[in-house]
Amino acid sequence: MSVFQVSDLAGAKRREFLDKAKHSSAALRDTDGSMLVMLAAQRIAALTEATAVITQLFAAEAVLARTDTPSPVELGGLAWLAEFDADDRAEALAEIRNALVLTVASEDPQPLRETLHAWAATATVMRDPARRTVHTTPADNSDFVEVEPPSPGGDA
C-alpha cells in the first residue's frame, strides 16, 4: 500500500493517490500521525456485505449443528433457510460460501447478492404448500401429454 502525505493531495501526487485508491488502496497520513485508507466504493461494498453474511452464515451453521429443524428466529438473517430440508440447506450454504469467496476475490458484491436473492426467492416459493408440492413431488409419465406441432396459417 502506498502512503501519501496530506500535502501530496494539493500537488502533483493527487492523481497518483486517486489512481492507487481506484485500483487497490492508498493510505493518507494526516499531520497528527493518524492513517486513513481510501478504497473504491465497490470494494468496500463487497467487503462490508461479505462480512455481514459471514456473520449470519456462522450463526446459522451453529444452529444447524444443534438441530435439524431450526426455527426462522434461530437462523436470524438467513431465516429463509428454515423452508428447506437438510439437503437443500446444505446446498444453499455451500453456494453461499462459494459466493462469499467470489465476492471477496473479485471485490464485487454481485455474486453474493445474486446467490442470496436466488435462494431467498426459492424459499418464498417453497413456503406455499401448493408450489412446494409441485416442486418436490416426483413426476410420472402420466403428468405429460403429447403436443401436436403448430399448424401453418394459425395465429402466427
C-alpha positions in Angstrom: 0.0 0.0 0.0 1.3 3.4 -1.0 1.4 6.0 1.8 0.8 9.7 0.9 1.1 12.9 2.9 -1.7 15.4 3.2 0.5 17.9 1.2 0.5 15.4 -1.7 -3.2 16.0 -2.3 -2.5 19.6 -3.1 0.3 18.8 -5.5 1.1 16.6 -8.5 0.7 13.4 -6.5 -3.0 13.9 -6.1 -3.7 12.0 -9.4 -1.4 9.1 -8.3 -3.2 8.9 -4.9 -6.6 8.7 -6.6 -5.3 6.1 -9.1 -3.9 3.9 -6.4 -7.2 4.2 -4.4 -9.2 3.1 -7.5 -7.1 0.1 -8.3 -6.1 -1.2 -4.9 -5.8 1.2 -1.9 -4.0 4.3 -0.9 -3.1 5.4 2.6 -3.0 9.0 3.7 -1.0 10.0 6.8 -2.6 13.0 8.5 -0.5 15.7 10.2 -1.4 14.2 13.6 0.0 10.8 12.6 -3.3 9.0 12.0 -3.6 7.0 8.9 -6.7 7.0 6.6 -7.2 4.4 3.8 -9.0 5.1 0.6 -10.7 2.3 -1.4 -13.1 2.1 -4.3 -16.7 2.1 -3.1 -17.4 -1.3 -4.8 -14.6 -2.9 -2.9 -15.9 -1.5 0.4 -19.4 -2.7 -0.5 -18.1 -6.2 -1.3 -16.2 -6.4 2.0 -19.0 -5.0 4.0 -21.6 -7.3 2.6 -19.4 -10.3 2.8 -18.6 -9.6 6.5 -22.3 -9.3 7.3 -23.2 -12.6 5.5 -20.2 -14.4 7.0 -21.5 -13.5 10.5 -25.0 -14.7 9.5 -23.6 -17.9 8.0 -21.6 -18.8 11.1 -24.6 -18.2 13.3 -26.8 -20.3 11.0 -24.3 -23.1 10.9 -24.0 -23.1 14.7 -27.8 -23.5 14.9 -27.8 -26.3 12.3 -25.1 -28.2 14.2 -27.5 -28.3 17.1 -30.8 -29.1 15.4 -32.2 -30.4 12.1 -35.3 -28.4 12.5 -34.3 -24.8 13.2 -36.9 -22.0 13.6 -36.6 -18.9 11.4 -35.8 -16.9 14.5 -32.8 -19.1 15.3 -31.5 -18.7 11.8 -31.6 -14.9 12.0 -30.6 -13.1 8.8 -30.8 -16.4 6.9 -34.3 -17.2 8.3 -35.5 -18.4 4.9 -33.2 -21.5 5.2 -35.9 -22.9 7.5 -38.1 -23.5 4.4 -35.7 -26.1 3.1 -34.9 -29.7 4.0 -31.4 -30.6 5.2 -30.1 -31.4 1.7 -31.3 -28.2 0.2 -30.0 -26.2 3.2 -26.6 -27.8 2.7 -26.7 -26.9 -1.0 -27.7 -23.3 -0.2 -24.9 -23.0 2.4 -22.3 -24.4 0.0 -23.4 -21.9 -2.7 -23.3 -19.0 -0.2 -19.8 -20.0 0.8 -18.7 -20.1 -2.8 -20.4 -16.7 -3.5 -18.5 -15.2 -0.5 -15.2 -16.4 -1.9 -16.0 -15.0 -5.3 -17.2 -11.7 -3.8 -14.0 -11.2 -1.7 -11.7 -12.4 -4.5 -13.3 -10.2 -7.2 -14.0 -7.3 -4.8 -17.5 -7.3 -6.4 -20.7 -7.8 -4.2 -22.8 -9.0 -7.2 -22.1 -12.8 -6.9 -23.2 -12.8 -3.2 -26.2 -10.6 -3.9 -27.3 -12.9 -6.8 -26.9 -16.1 -4.8 -28.8 -14.8 -1.7 -31.6 -13.4 -3.9 -32.0 -16.7 -5.8 -32.1 -18.8 -2.6 -34.5 -16.4 -0.8 -36.8 -16.4 -3.9 -36.8 -20.2 -3.9 -37.6 -20.2 -0.2 -40.6 -17.9 -0.9 -41.9 -20.4 -3.5 -41.4 -23.3 -1.1 -43.4 -21.5 1.6 -46.6 -22.0 -0.4 -47.8 -25.6 0.1 -49.2 -26.0 -3.4 -46.0 -24.8 -5.0 -43.9 -26.9 -2.7 -45.8 -30.0 -3.8 -45.3 -29.1 -7.5 -41.5 -28.7 -6.9 -40.9 -31.6 -4.6 -43.3 -34.4 -5.9 -41.7 -36.7 -8.4 -43.3 -36.6 -11.8 -44.5 -39.7 -13.6 -45.3 -40.2 -17.3 -49.0 -39.6 -16.8 -48.2 -36.0 -16.0 -47.1 -35.4 -19.5 -49.1 -35.3 -22.8 -48.0 -35.3 -26.4 -48.4 -31.9 -28.1 -49.1 -31.6 -31.8 -46.7 -29.3 -33.7 -48.2 -25.9 -34.7 -50.1 -25.9 -38.0 -49.3 -23.3 -40.6 -51.8 -20.5 -41.0 -52.7 -20.4 -37.3 -52.4 -17.4 -35.0 -48.9 -16.5 -36.1 
